[in-house]
Amino acid sequence: MKRSLILATIILLASSCNLFAQQPTQAKNQSTDQPYKVHATKITLGNAAYAQKVLWAWKYYDNNTLDKAADMFADDIVATLPDGTLIKGKDNFMKGLADYRNTFASVVSEVSACTTLKTPDDPEREVVSIWGMETDTSKDGTVTKVHLNEVWFFNKQGKVVEFHQLAAKDAPDK
């Protein structure tokens, strides 16, 4: 299991860094025996610049300089957080991020993989998916490690219009 996860991560990183030939990778998921209808059937690698924007947003979050990322969000962004919180609007999103980040003395992130995907089934958007680990140190010195998977939807203007974050806390050290 661990080897297949490492292999999948290497493939995602290599493809997002354009280490493979520039042929589009397509997911052919139109089998007649599959249990669900898959809506996006022709997924290819998207604009790598969007992945770079997300990586910088993570760095700005770590450095507590979120204002540097403000221009990348659309005014009508919709975001969902791991606890089910729904946030609408850029101002609410930026304020929520800043308020939450300010509860920590420091944040250090590690990125496992980050890639941009697109499909002709939804030509108005491209999607960045990023996986990583965040180590948060509270102001009282408590350290928490969180595994993250985030999905960022970019519109044609290059602005984030939708954001979803999934998180799982790491098991505490013994």
N, C-alpha and C positions, 0 to 999 in steps of 0.2 A: 504494500500500500504506500509506504513512504517513498519507495523508488518511483512508483508511477506518479506521485505528486511532484517529486523533484523533476522528473522527465517532462511533465506537463508544464511546470513552471519555466523550465529551460526553453521549451518550444515557444511558449507565449512571449518570453523575454526576447528570444532570438527573432521571432517574427515581428515584434513591435519595434525592434532596433534595426529591422531590415537586414538581418544577417543571412536570410534565405533569399533565393531568387525572387524577383519582383512579380511572381505570378499570383493572381488572386487565389486565396484559399476560400473554398466554398463548403458550407455545411449542406449536404444533400440529405434533408430530413423529410422526404415525402413518401416514405414507405407506406404501403397499404396496411401493414400489420401493426403500426404503432398505436399506442393507447390514447394519444391526444393529437389534435390538429395543431401543428406548429405554424404560427403566423408568419414569422420571418424565415424564409426558406433559402435565401441566397446571401448568406452573410460573408462579407469580405473584410479585409483590413481597411481601416479608415485612415483619416488624416492624423498622422503622428504628432502634429503640432498640438492637437487637443490633449493627448496624453502628457505632453510637456507642460501644458497649462495646469493640469491636475497635479502633477508632481510639484510644480512651484507652489500651488495652493497648499499642499501638504507642508512644504517647507515654511511658508509664511505662517501656517498654524503653529508649527513647532516653535518658530521664533517669536510668536505673539506679535506678528506684524500683518494681521489679516487685512488691514486697509489696502495693502498692496494688491490684493486679489479682488477687490470690490468691482472693478471694471469687467470682470469675466462673467458676472451674473446678470441675467435679464431681470428687469423690474418685476416681472410676474412669475418669478421662480416658485416652484412648489417643491417642498422637501419633506421626506419622511425620515424619522430617526428610529434607532433600535427599540425604543420604548413605545413606539406607536405615535409619537408626537407628529402632527402635521403642521408645517410652517408655510405660510403663503406670503410672498412679497420679499423683495430684496432687502428692504430695511429691517424687517423682522428676522430674516435669515441671518444677516450680518450681525445684528445685535445679539441674537441667540448664540451664535458661534463665539463672539467676543466675550459674552458673559460667561459661557461655559469654560472657555480657554482660560479666563482669568481666575478660575477656581484652582488652577495648578501653578506650582512654582516652576515646573519645567515639563516639557513634552519632547520625547525623542521617538521618531518614527523610523521603521525599517520597511522597505517596499520589497515584496516578493515578486510581484508581476504587475504590469500596467500595459494595457493595450486599448486601441480604438477600433471599433467595429462599425460597419454600416451595412445597409441592405436596401435594395431598390423597393422593397415592400414598404419602407418608410423613408422616402427620399428627403424629407424635411429635417431629419435629425441624424446625428452620429452619436455613438455611445462609447464612453470610456469606462472601463472596469478596472479597478485597482484593488489589489489585495496586499495586506501588510500587517505589521504589529506596531502598536503604539504603547510606549512606556510612559505613564503619567505619574508625576511626583506631586502629590498634594502639598499645600502650604504647611501642613503639619508633618510632612516627611513620609507619609504613607505612599508606597509605590504600588501601582496597579498596571498590569499588562493586559492589553485588549487586542484581540485579533479582529481586523476590519476587512470588510468587503464593501466597496462603495461603487455605485453606478451613477455616472454623470451623463446627462443628455444635453448635447449641444445643438442649437438651432443653426440655420443657414448663415446667420450673422456671427456665429462663433461665440454665442453667449450660452451659459448654462441655464436651461429652462426647467430642468427637473433633476432632482438629486435624491438618492436613496442610500442609506447607510445601514449595514447589518454589522452587529458586533457580538463577540463572545469573550468574556473575561477568561484570562489564563488561570489555571489552577494555582492557588497560592503556594509559595515555597514552604517546604517543611523544615 
